[in-house]
Structure formats: structure tokens, C-alpha cells
Amino acid sequence: MAENGQIRQTEAILHAQDYLQILKNRWKEALLVFFLVFLSCAIITKMMTPRYTSTMRFEIKMPRDLINLAVGGDINPIQAEASGYDYMTTQFQLLVSEQNLIAVANKLDLPNELGMTEQAVAAQIAQVIKVEPVLGTNLVDVFVTDSDPRVAQRMCEAVAQCYKEVREEKELLLINEAISKRHEVLRSRQDELERKADVVRQYIRSGKYLQGIWSQDGRGQLASTAAEEQALNQLNSSKLTLESEISQMTVHVAQLQTLKDEELLSYVTRTGLLSAESYSSARVRELNEAYREEEELRNQKLIAGYGENHPIMKSLAEQHKSTQTQLFAELVGMRDAMQDQLEVKKAELVELENRFRQARGRLREKTLEDQKVMVALQEYSAEKARYDKLENDYIVDRMRLMAPRQTIEIYSTPVAASVPSSPKYKLNLIIGAVVGIILGFVVAVIFNYFDTSVKSLEEAERHLGLPVLGVIPQDVGLLSLNEGNSPDAEAYRILRTNVELKKSLFKARTFAVVSANAGEGKTTTLANLAYVFATAGYSTLMVDADLRRPRLDRYSEIETDVGLSNYLTSDIPLKDVVVKTNTPNLYLLPAGPLPNDPSGVLGSFRMEQLLSEVVKRFDIVFFDSPPVLGVSDSSLLVSKVDATLLVLQPRKMPLKALLRTKSIIQNVGGQAMGLVMNNVDISADTQYQYYTTYYSYYSSDASRKKAAEKVNEKSLNEEGAVAAVVPAKSAAKASKLAHVESEEGSDIY
């Protein structure tokens, strides 16, 4: 577990490093996007019109108990409206409702001032007003934003004031209407009270009112009828229960009469009749359980692969059919038994109804006289209590109508803002910076995603299937013009060592140095690689086989009128076209005059003679070639030499082009020994940092030599200084040629 966690942590670190590497490689694009977004945000913010916000905080009061009772009930109409869960939310919305905003517009005389309709002005006000309730309280904050701070202040005050006026007007209307209705009901109740009082007086005068049977609150019942009422209630409960059972059984029996076999079994199972002991017998439930088990066993056998004609399956089928026949027979018996039970219950119901009617008649006869007196007294008592309450509430409400009402309580009044609330310059710039950073990173990732070129050593080896023999840093000039132990020379020595180790496997002495397209530094790479081989004691020959755009002669500062083209098109001996350079052991065969048909010249028989002759005279031979994808010359060349070195620059050529280059080399019979990663920015890319270790190794020696050079420069006489100008100019010219190789047009081939 710990090992897996460490692996995941390492993968996460590598993933983060990939994104950092993308930023390093695409920092220019990311920085450009950042500046564009940030600058756009700053300009837009500067162009925005300043707006001022006026704010006000007040509390929305719950409606007071101004009406004690509603007409015909016990609930205050205003309190009933305010008792809902969403009352406060509704009030917050009413602040910005069209009705309230129209009132605000009229209060400020905005329709006449702006020459617009009330609805249009209200719609404009709705765009500049914002209501924010304070969580957990009845407080509300109102914000009004406008380009004029005075208008924002007046509008903010008007919103609260208009809401207060509209609500008070509505509540006053409800109160007056409720009091008026209460007075009408009070007069009608007075007439009803007199009528009920007359009924009670008649019973008292007749002598039928017995003081002992009436409770003090007027809501009791006669003690002499309690037992009869209990018995009647029990009979009624039994009757209702029996009626319900008969109703259910009638439905079941009617349905069962129309069903047979499978449908009958499905119905009694679905309705629960099969599991009810009151309807089904133990035999039926036992057969049903056996039926289900046999069916499940048969399905299991089918799933296990048993066929229908298998002896076990046939036995199960016969047993299942026998159980089914017995079960269906029992279900028919169960249906008939339910019919008999239904008839018995119907008879019981008839008897129970007769008993109920008899008990009810006895109770009616016994309590009729006493109940009449009791009902009359209860009605009078209830009516008297209702009338007294209505009269008292009417008097109290008339008094409360004059009490002051408070619908809102203001805690902060709006003021004319002196500082604009928008645009928020600092916030907008911060947002612009953040968005610019994010978009810059996204653009960098998108550019990297759509960049199909080979970007790293690992990608080159993985996709091309060839080893990387050397990594050459950026801006490496000709080694013949620099110190032999410079860090740049060490990069080529590493390449030389890898070539030495692999050439025995390829049995190679002649090498073609090629690239997919022009401008990837193959000529400079060839010149420097040949130089380090020569300084190592190898007799080295550089052949400029680029008969379309030769450069090796200019790199070596050699001027000659003959070269490879002369050798291939005439009988001139090899010694007359090979030139010795200033570097020991290093020789050059220049291109010579440019032929009309370079492909035909390179494919001639004299080319075969050249290859066989140079391997006898030199330890190692390097051929400079035109780009593989440009012309067919390189295909002829790589098919004749022993091995091929492919020079490529990271992030330059698409992967498909490199794969095509490799395919061309292999199709013509060439042997691709490996890759040379040229012009690599090893300081910016972390994956190449281990190649920079030799730079620090050589730094101390380089600094000492640099100090010695300064001392020697001081001691130079005027004649020596003048003499040093000539080689310096030559070195500068050759170095410039090496550096501009990748800058010249790649559309030549």
C-alpha cells in the first residue's frame, strides 16, 4: 500500500512537472494572452460610466392584532395572512413588485419627467434596485444604483415609503371591512339568541326541566342513557365491520367466479387471499408452496443446461403438473367455501341490523324528552356565549382601530454616495489578472495539445523507435573555431562515443547525416562530429553530397573549383578533389560545381567506386545530404552508405513528417543508426538538465583560460593585434554560417 501511494505521488509530481514544462515552453503565448486580457479589462473598466449606490436598512414588522376575531371564525384575517411560512419572503418581493415601483415612479414624478409610461419607468427602476434580506431576521437591505447619487438616494427612500403606505392602506381596508361585517353578524345573532331563550322558557314553564340532569357547563349528557349509548355504539361498530367484510368478500367471490386455473391462482396470490387463514386452508397453502418450489427447481435446471427431454426435466414436469392439478382443485373448493362464508355473514348482518334497530329505538324513546330539554339549554348557552364574545370583540376592535400602526422600522437612512460603487477598478483588474493567467495557461495547454511535433527525447525514441545518440544544446557554433575542451565540444564527444559503440553493430564506416527538412542543423552537426572524430585520432572525411545547396566548403573556409560532382562525372582521381583542412586528420570532399541532375549523379557507378575507395583511405566518412522529404538525392545516398544519422530539432517537425522520413530511409534499404537532438534548450527543459552537468565541470577551466586570455591581450603589441584580425574575421564568418543554417528558407527543397 505504501509503495502504491509513493508511485501515485510520483506520478502526480510528474504530471505537475508536465504542466510547468508547458508553461516554460509556451510562456510567450501565455504572457501575450495575459496582457491582452488584463489590458482589455483595464480599458473596459476605464470606459464604464461611474454609478453610485444608495442603501437603506429597515425592519418589516409583522401585522399587529388589530382584529380580535374574524367573522365566522377565530382567526384574525391579517394575522392569518402573516402566519404563513413565506410571509416575509413575499413582503421582500413586494418591495420590488410592479405595484410598488409604479408608486415610487409617481411619488418622484418620473413618468412626467422622463416622458414615459408608468410601466416603462417601473421596468427601468427594477433594473437598478436590489433587495437583500438579512438572514435569520426580518431586516431587509435595499440598494439602488444610478449614475446620479441624488436620484439613487431619493429612489431608495421612496421604495420604503411607498411600501409602508400601500401596506397600511391595505390593512386599514381589511380592518374596516371586518368591523362592518362583525356588526352585521352581531345584530343577527341577537335575534337568534332571543328565539332560543323563548324555547328554554317554554320547557321551564312546562315543568319538564330537571335540575339534576344538567351539568353546570351545559355540555354534559344524561347519566341514565350512558349504558344504552355504549351498547348502541358497540352494535354499530360490529355492523360496520361486518359490512366491510361482506363488501370485500362480495368483490372477491364475484371476481373468482370468472377466473380459472392460472388466473385464479394469480388473483388469490396477488390479493393475499391465499395467505389469509380465514379464506384458505392449510392444504391450499401447502400445495401452493410446493407448486412454487417445483417451478423454481425446473427453472434452475433449465439454466443449468438441462433440456426439456431430459429424464429429470420430464419427471419434474409430471410432478409439477400433478401438483398444479391438485392446487387448482383446492382453489375451486376454496372459492366455493368463500361463497358459503359470504352467505353466513349476510345472515349475521341481517340479525345484527335487527338488534341495532331495536337498541336504537329503546334509546330514542328513553332519552327523547330529556334530550330535548338538554339541547335547548345547550343551544341557548352556546348562543349566549357567542353573542357575548362578538359584542366584546366589536367594542375592543372599535377602540383598537384608533391605535397607531407600525409596518416598518428604519435602522439606516440612505445618503447620497460620494464614491462610485461601480466599476470596481481594483477588483476588475484583479479579476482580469486572474482570468488572464487562467486563459494564458489554457491557451498554452491548447497550443501544446495541437502541436504534433516531437518535443522530448522520450517522445522521439518512443515514436520513432530509434535511440537518441546525442543531445546538442542551442546556439552551438563550429567547434573548429572554439576551444577543444568547451562544454559544447563535450556534447559532440558524447555523440561520438555513442556512434563508436554502435558502428561495430552496424559494421559501418560511411555515414549519411540527414534531416527531414531544411534548417535543422545537420551540416553543422556533421562538421562538428567530424571534428571531434578527427581530434580523437580518426582519419575523417567529410563529403558534401548536398549537390543542390552545399555548405561544407564555406564552413571549412576552403575555396576550390573541383569536388564531388567532378569526381562523379569524370575520371578525375580522388586525391585531386579531397582537401585537407586546418584540423589534423580531418579532410573535406566539397560538392564542386552544381550538376543539372543531382539524383542521376549520386546514383551513378562512380558513386559506388567512391564509397569503396574512401573506406580504404579513411577511418570514418560522413556524407552531408539534402533533406529527405525535399528531394530524392538523400534516398539514393542513404541506400548506399553503411548507416544513417537522423538530425532533428525538438518542436520543429510534425511527428508524421519524422515517421515518413524514417519510412523512406528504411524503404530504400538504409540503416538508421539513431537520432541526434539538435538545438535543444537544455536550460529551459528539465528533462535535459542532466546534459548540463558537463557545463559546470568545464566552467572552472574555462574561467581560468578566460583570465589568461585577458593577460595575454594586454601584452599584445600593435603588430600582433593587427595580425589577429584576419583569423578572427574568418572565424566570425564561419560561425555566422553555422548559426544561420536554420534561419534560411526551408521551402528551397
NORPE-V512246 format. One record per helix or strand of 3 or more residues. SS is the DSSP state (helix for helix, strand for strand). FROM is the first residue (numbers start at 1). TO is the last residue. If there is no record, write none. Layout:
ss: (SS | SS)
from: (FROM | FROM)
to: (TO | TO)
This chain:
ss: (helix | helix | strand | helix | helix | helix | helix | helix | strand | strand | helix | helix | helix | helix | helix | helix | strand | helix | helix | strand | helix | helix | strand | helix | strand | helix | helix | helix | strand | strand | helix | helix | strand | helix | strand | helix | strand | helix | helix | helix)
from: (2 | 27 | 51 | 77 | 87 | 98 | 110 | 118 | 129 | 139 | 149 | 211 | 223 | 261 | 282 | 311 | 408 | 425 | 457 | 468 | 479 | 487 | 510 | 522 | 540 | 552 | 564 | 574 | 578 | 586 | 598 | 605 | 620 | 633 | 643 | 655 | 672 | 686 | 718 | 741)
to: (25 | 47 | 60 | 82 | 94 | 107 | 114 | 128 | 133 | 146 | 206 | 213 | 257 | 270 | 304 | 400 | 412 | 450 | 464 | 473 | 481 | 506 | 515 | 535 | 544 | 555 | 569 | 576 | 580 | 589 | 602 | 617 | 624 | 640 | 649 | 667 | 680 | 715 | 739 | 743)
